[in-house]
Amino acid sequence: MRVASFAFLLIMLPIALRAESRVLEVGPGRSLSLPSAAAAVAQSGDVIRIAPGNYEDCAVWRADGLVIEGDDPERVIIGNRTCLGKGVFVIVGNNVVLRGVTLTGARSADANGAGIRAEGVNLTVERVRFLRNENGILHAGIGRGALIVRDSLFIGNGSCERACAHGIYAGPLELLRVERSRFLATREGHHVKSRAYRTEVLECDIEDGPDGTASYLIDVPNGGAVLLRGNRLVKGPRSGNRSTAISIGAEGVDRPTPEIRIEGNVLILEGRYRTVFVTNHTATPAILRGNTIPDAVTVLRGDGRVISAGATGR
């Protein structure tokens, strides 16, 4: 009974703490005029609510357990400034949730500016738009925790002016999960690049478009567990690297790689060239099941099995 009571307290404690959280209001006519002003006074567990507006601003969020939310991602637009030479939002705190905003125009001297520079443990991003940044999200924190991205939009991010920047770049954290998000017209870098120990991309729309110059659609350069399921993947006519759509292990495999599962995806090839759907450089057999692949595309290069592959005829 004592153990059960203690477990109940552990479950209820975060709820109780959240119920006592301060709410910081940001926007015209509110107590704090800019997101950076809220970041300067935010304490662990605060909720920051950002009113519609176009904020030429950047912010460094240091407190843990924050919830930062805008009323509407199409009406809460923040950017065209970069803090610490890193990003529009530099999130240092742990266990942060960000939702309902647009982050745009991140530039830095090393051409690596990010809509979000993530440096803490555990970040959840929901319904956020990333427009024309060098990186959409750059995770450069310690190698623990998870980066979860849901229902978000990445348009026109990426750069290889110096070191390459991407739609999402995840360093060696425990889990990268991207769900129901759209990537369009990434420039030069990859739409998604992950050095995580487990990478999941689920039900996303990843498309070069007519003007996108991205390299790979998904790059997992050091191995690790991989699950790619239910995605629509479109490699365009101006792709900067036509060799493959999905690359795994190309920079040296130094992660345990217990499984590679690529299931129920649709690949569309809009360029007049041949390519490979999955190039697997690891020794772990990739299992490709139920994907729909054009006739002009080699389904798999490297170790693995192809099960129930369909063809589009394109």
C-alpha positions in Angstrom: 0.0 0.0 0.0 2.8 2.4 0.9 4.5 1.8 -2.5 1.2 2.4 -4.3 0.6 5.6 -2.4 4.1 6.8 -3.3 3.6 6.0 -7.0 0.3 8.0 -6.9 2.1 11.0 -5.4 4.7 10.8 -8.1 2.0 10.9 -10.8 0.0 13.7 -9.1 3.0 15.9 -8.2 3.6 17.4 -11.7 -0.1 18.1 -12.0 -0.2 19.9 -8.7 2.9 21.9 -9.6 1.4 22.9 -12.9 -1.8 24.0 -11.2 0.2 26.5 -9.2 2.2 27.7 -12.2 2.4 31.4 -13.1 1.0 32.6 -16.4 3.0 35.3 -18.1 1.1 37.2 -20.8 3.1 38.5 -23.8 2.0 41.0 -26.4 0.7 44.5 -27.2 -1.0 45.9 -24.1 0.0 42.9 -21.9 2.3 42.8 -19.0 5.3 41.8 -21.1 5.7 43.2 -24.6 8.2 40.7 -26.1 9.0 37.0 -25.8 12.5 38.0 -24.7 11.0 40.0 -21.7 9.2 36.9 -20.6 12.3 34.7 -21.0 14.2 37.1 -18.8 11.8 36.6 -15.8 10.5 33.1 -16.4 10.7 30.6 -13.6 10.5 26.8 -13.6 7.0 25.6 -14.4 5.7 28.9 -15.8 3.3 29.1 -18.7 4.1 31.8 -21.3 1.2 32.9 -23.5 2.0 35.0 -26.6 -0.7 37.1 -28.2 -0.9 37.5 -32.0 1.7 39.8 -33.4 4.8 40.2 -35.5 7.7 40.2 -33.0 11.2 41.2 -34.3 12.8 39.4 -31.4 14.7 36.4 -30.1 14.8 34.8 -26.6 16.9 32.6 -24.4 14.7 30.3 -22.3 16.7 29.0 -19.3 14.0 27.8 -16.9 12.9 24.2 -16.7 9.4 22.9 -17.3 8.1 25.8 -19.3 5.1 25.8 -21.6 5.5 28.5 -24.3 2.4 28.8 -26.4 1.0 31.2 -29.1 -2.6 31.7 -29.9 -2.2 30.8 -33.6 1.0 29.8 -35.5 0.0 31.9 -38.5 -0.6 35.0 -36.3 2.3 34.7 -33.8 5.4 35.4 -35.8 8.8 35.7 -34.1 12.2 36.2 -35.6 14.6 38.1 -37.9 16.9 38.2 -34.8 19.2 35.7 -33.4 20.3 35.4 -29.8 23.8 34.3 -28.8 24.6 33.8 -32.4 22.5 30.6 -32.2 18.8 31.0 -32.8 15.5 32.8 -32.6 14.6 30.7 -29.5 17.5 29.2 -27.6 16.0 26.7 -25.3 18.4 25.8 -22.5 15.9 24.6 -19.9 14.8 21.0 -19.6 11.3 19.5 -20.2 10.0 22.5 -22.2 6.9 22.5 -24.5 6.6 25.0 -27.3 3.5 25.3 -29.4 1.5 27.6 -31.7 4.1 30.0 -33.1 6.1 30.8 -36.2 9.9 31.1 -36.0 11.5 32.7 -39.0 14.7 34.3 -40.4 17.4 32.8 -38.2 20.8 33.8 -39.4 24.2 33.6 -37.7 27.8 34.4 -38.5 28.6 30.7 -39.0 25.5 30.2 -41.3 24.1 27.8 -38.6 21.3 29.9 -37.1 18.2 28.0 -36.0 14.5 28.7 -35.4 15.1 26.6 -32.3 18.5 25.9 -30.8 17.8 23.1 -28.4 20.3 22.7 -25.6 18.3 21.1 -22.8 16.9 17.7 -22.0 13.5 16.8 -23.4 11.8 19.3 -25.8 8.4 18.9 -27.3 7.4 21.1 -30.3 3.8 21.2 -31.5 2.1 23.2 -34.3 5.2 25.4 -34.9 6.1 26.8 -38.3 9.7 27.2 -39.3 10.2 29.5 -42.2 13.4 30.4 -44.0 15.9 29.7 -41.2 19.3 28.3 -41.7 18.3 25.4 -39.5 14.7 24.8 -38.6 15.6 23.0 -35.4 19.2 22.4 -34.3 19.5 20.1 -31.3 23.0 20.6 -29.8 22.3 19.6 -26.2 23.7 16.8 -24.0 23.1 13.3 -25.2 20.1 12.5 -23.1 16.3 12.8 -23.5 14.0 13.3 -26.4 13.1 15.8 -29.1 9.5 15.3 -30.1 8.1 17.3 -33.1 4.4 17.1 -33.9 2.1 18.7 -36.5 4.7 21.3 -37.5 5.7 22.9 -40.8 9.2 23.5 -42.2 9.5 25.6 -45.3 12.6 27.0 -47.0 15.1 26.1 -44.2 18.6 24.8 -44.8 22.0 26.1 -46.0 25.4 24.8 -46.9 27.1 28.1 -47.0 29.6 26.8 -44.5 28.8 23.6 -42.6 25.5 22.3 -43.7 22.2 23.3 -41.9 19.0 21.3 -42.2 15.3 21.2 -41.7 15.9 19.3 -38.4 19.3 18.4 -37.1 19.4 16.2 -34.0 22.6 15.5 -32.2 23.3 12.3 -30.1 20.2 12.4 -27.9 18.2 9.3 -27.0 15.2 9.8 -29.2 14.1 11.9 -32.2 10.5 11.5 -33.1 8.8 13.5 -35.8 5.1 13.0 -36.3 2.6 14.4 -38.9 4.9 17.3 -40.0 5.6 18.8 -43.4 8.9 19.7 -44.9 9.1 21.6 -48.1 11.8 23.2 -50.3 14.7 22.6 -47.9 17.9 24.2 -49.3 21.1 22.2 -49.8 21.1 20.3 -46.4 18.8 17.4 -45.5 15.2 17.7 -44.5 15.8 15.5 -41.5 19.3 14.6 -40.2 19.5 12.6 -37.0 22.4 11.3 -34.9 19.9 10.1 -32.2 20.2 6.7 -30.8 16.6 6.1 -32.0 15.0 8.0 -34.9 11.3 7.8 -35.7 9.7 9.7 -38.6 5.9 8.9 -38.7 3.2 10.1 -41.1 5.2 13.1 -42.4 5.2 14.8 -45.8 8.8 15.5 -46.9 9.0 17.1 -50.3 11.7 18.9 -52.3 9.2 20.7 -54.5 10.1 22.3 -57.8 12.7 24.6 -56.3 14.1 22.7 -53.3 17.7 21.7 -53.5 17.9 19.4 -50.5 20.4 16.5 -50.4 18.8 13.5 -48.7 15.2 13.4 -47.6 16.2 11.6 -44.4 19.8 11.1 -43.2 20.7 8.9 -40.2 24.5 9.1 -40.5 25.7 7.1 -37.5 23.2 4.3 -37.3 20.9 3.7 -34.3 17.4 2.2 -34.3 15.3 3.6 -37.1 11.5 3.5 -37.7 10.2 5.3 -40.8 6.5 4.7 -41.3 3.6 6.1 -43.3 5.5 9.0 -44.9 5.0 10.7 -48.3 8.5 11.4 -49.7 9.1 13.4 -52.8 12.5 13.8 -54.4 12.5 16.8 -56.7 14.1 17.9 -60.0 16.7 20.1 -58.3 17.8 17.8 -55.5 21.4 18.5 -54.5 22.2 14.8 -54.1 20.4 12.4 -56.5 22.1 9.2 -55.2 19.5 8.2 -52.6 16.4 9.3 -50.7 17.1 7.8 -47.3 20.7 7.3 -46.1 21.6 5.3 -43.0 25.2 5.0 -41.6 27.0 7.0 -44.3 29.3 8.7 -41.8 30.4 5.7 -39.8 28.2 3.5 -37.6 28.9 4.1 -33.9 25.5 3.6 -32.4 23.9 0.3 -31.4 21.5 -0.4 -34.4 19.1 -3.1 -33.2 16.5 -2.5 -36.0 15.8 -0.6 -39.2 12.2 -0.7 -40.2 10.9 1.3 -43.2 7.2 0.6 -43.6 4.2 1.9 -45.6 5.9 4.9 -47.2 5.3 6.4 -50.6 8.2 7.7 -52.7 7.6 10.0 -55.6 10.4 10.9 -58.0 9.9 14.2 -59.8 13.4 14.4 -61.3 14.5 12.8 -64.5 17.2 10.7 -62.9 17.6 7.3 -61.2 18.0 7.1 -57.5 17.9 4.6 -54.5 15.1 4.6 -52.0 17.2 3.4 -49.0 21.0 3.1 -48.9 22.0 1.1 -45.8 25.6 1.3 -44.8 25.1 -0.6 -41.5 25.4 -4.3 -40.9 21.9 -4.4 -39.5 19.5 -5.8 -42.2 16.9 -3.1 -43.1 13.4 -4.4 -43.3 11.4 -2.6 -46.0 7.7 -3.5 -45.9 4.7 -2.3 -47.9 6.4 0.8 -49.4 5.3 2.2 -52.8 8.3 2.9 -55.0 8.6 4.1 -58.7 9.9 1.6 -61.2 12.9 3.9 -61.9 14.1 3.6 -58.3 16.3 0.9 -56.8 14.5 0.0 -53.6 17.4 -1.0 -51.4 21.2 -0.9 -51.5 23.0 -2.6 -48.7 21.9 -5.3 -46.2 18.2 -6.0 -45.8 15.0 -7.4 -47.2 12.2 -6.0 -49.3 8.8 -7.3 -48.4 5.6 -6.5 -50.4 7.0 -3.5 -52.3 4.5 -1.8 -54.6 5.4 0.2 -57.8 3.9 3.4 -59.0 5.1 3.0 -62.6 6.6 6.5 -62.6 
